[in-house]
Amino acid sequence: MRHLNKLYFSIFVSIIIAIAYLFFSTSNIQMTLNKNVEEIFINGAKSFAQNISEDIKSHIKEDPFKELKNHKNLQKNLEQTLSVIVNETYKYIFVLYRDNHGNYRYILDGSKDKAHFNQRLSVNKELWDKVYNTQKAVIVNQKKLDHLWITYLHPVIFNGKTKAVVAIDFSAKLPKNICQAISPLNKIFIYIFIAIGFLVSILIYQTFISMKIKKESITDQLTNAYNRNYLRDLLQSIDISKYQIMMLDIDYFKQVNDNYGHKAGDYILSRTAKLIKNEIRENDILVRFGGEEFLIFIKKASSRSKLAYDIAQRIRKRIESHHFLYEQDTLHITVSIGISCQPEHFKTISESIKYADEMLYIAKRKGRNQVVSHIIDTKTTNLNNKKSINDVKSALEDNRIICFYQAIHDLKTNKIIKYEALVRIKEKDESITPPMMFLESIMYTNVYNDLTKTVLENVFKQIQKQHIQISVNLNFSDILDNKIFMLIIEELKQHKELSSWLIIELLEYELLEEISTIQERLKEIKSYGVKIAIDDFGSGYSNYEIFKILPIDILKIDGSLIKDIDTSLISYKIVHSISVLAKELGIKTVAEFVHSKNVLETVRTLNIDEVQGFYLAKPLPKI
């Protein structure tokens, strides 16, 4: 768009320069023509004046005034000679002398309306005296006389002294005749100017309309950021190695719309976009990606990998500190931002954008109002021998994703009543890799979705084979993720007759968001007979409100409370209170991390329903 504007501006300036050049060229032609015509007629007048001066001197020996005064016939003959030259151009031709008082008087007049001999003529003495004194011709422009154009004065010299002056007056009709002669040329140029002006006006108007339509087609009308149309064109031409990609989302934007209305939401969007523009540079690109999400391409100013991160933090702090005033309310808004610092390491730009979106998802998972970026190191291996996303993808393709199963015992009967499925990777050398070595690298990717599907399929195979309850671990964010939720529902539909044997353990370390959506989706999952368990209760973001809002069947008490319950009075009392509350609510309890006989016996005194831990059984590849 910027290059197009420059092109239109260059064309417009070129046309203006061309018009100006033609205009001044025409004016210059007219001035040159006038000057040339003037020189032609002045040269003619000069020739006539010299001839007249020579003619006078051929008939007069010394003093023109005295001799012409005494010889009337000579005066008559000379005036008749002058009258022959008089025409429409040379309107007046006469000869004057200067008397003793400095006044100029007629001695010869060839004009039609003759003056009397010795008649005084009022003249510009300064110019006429100049002819007398310098003995050189003088050209006088008659600007004050409407009927005259130029007067040519020529000295008549006798014995080295000026005795008279020949004057030839040019008619004012001559310039008019010149103008009339070149008027067709002027008209041609005027028509050309009008035509060019008309075409330029059309071009400017069409350019304006074209730019307006183009701008509207690629600009989001609410935020004045670029839209997806612009993004589609941009992705075909951009050199992504020169940019870093930032994905930004307004936190809890749905609540703004729900509580204050869509006008308030529109205000927040437009104001946020303006704040973002104030923090980024002119060569950075802001795109409204959809809803409350913005995509920002940060132009690399150097090799610094943290450039986008620094800008993102500046944007985050600016929005967090800003007071959004809507009607009578002050709204406090925060944003979450994910960054793809090295988009050139992805196969396509779309993949790098998706990666920025995954980083954004992590930022939201961390509690929002966060900036998350990850620099991909393609030259070194992962630290601590952690598996890369490609390693996990390879394991999925080779069917090396397996589950270990840890038994859960009934505390009263001491019998195994269910198992917990724990995902593992079976390496090509038969070694086993635990989840902490690979889950982090695939979180929020399609590979994570494929892994979840594989685990569910393996678990249902075991349920079908053993007819025993098995639990799998998921996150609350997995339930909110449309793809994973639909994946779960599809697996439940395919194994409808086995679903009642499945338990889904939800990790309780996450902040609960979008409660209504979680309620609806858990209700749908439970409709297949699935039991819902809360894992690691008693740590992280434990909130007793979950008993009121979620359909909980089982409560797994966090191992950090159980492992020292035999030695810590505080842990004992906390677990006791949890057990009492669960019993009142009709919820089963499970004590995790039972690693010794003392811990087991202490747990037994607290009326816990089930136990799990290495003291009782370690995770095994088979049930």
Buried (B, 14 or more C-beta within 10 A) or exposed (E): EEEEEEEBEEBBEEBEEEBEEBBEEBEEBBEEBBEEBBEEBBEBBBEBBEEBBEBBBEBBEEEBBEBBEEBEEBBEEBBEBBBEBBEEBBBBBBBBBBEEEEBBBBBBBBBEEBBEBEEBBEBBEEEBBBBBEEEEBBBBEBEEEEEBBBBBBBBBEBEEEBBBBBBBBBBBBBBEEBEEEBEEEBEEBEEBBEEBEEEBEEBBEEBEEEBEEBBEEBBBEBBBBBBBBBBEEBEEEBEBEEBBBBBBBBBBBEEBBEEBEEEBBBBBBBBBBEBBBEBBEEEBBBBBBEEBBBBBBBBBEEEEBBBBBEBBBBBBBBBEEBEBEBEEEEBEBBBBBBBBBBBBBBEEBEEBBBBBBBBBBBBBBBEBBBBBBBEBEEEEEBEEEBBBBEBBBBBBEEEBBBBBBBBBBEBEEEEBEBBBBBBBBBEEEEEEBEBEBBBEBBBBBEBBBBBBBBBBEBBBEBBEEBEBBBBBBBBBBBBBBEEBBEBBBEBBEEBEEBBEBBBBBBBBEBBBBBEEEBEEBBEBBBEBBBBBBBBBBBBBEBEEEBBEBBEBBBBBBBBBBBBBBBEEEEBBEBBBEBBEBBBEEEBBBBBBBBBEEEBBEBBBEBBBBBBBBEBBBEBEEEB
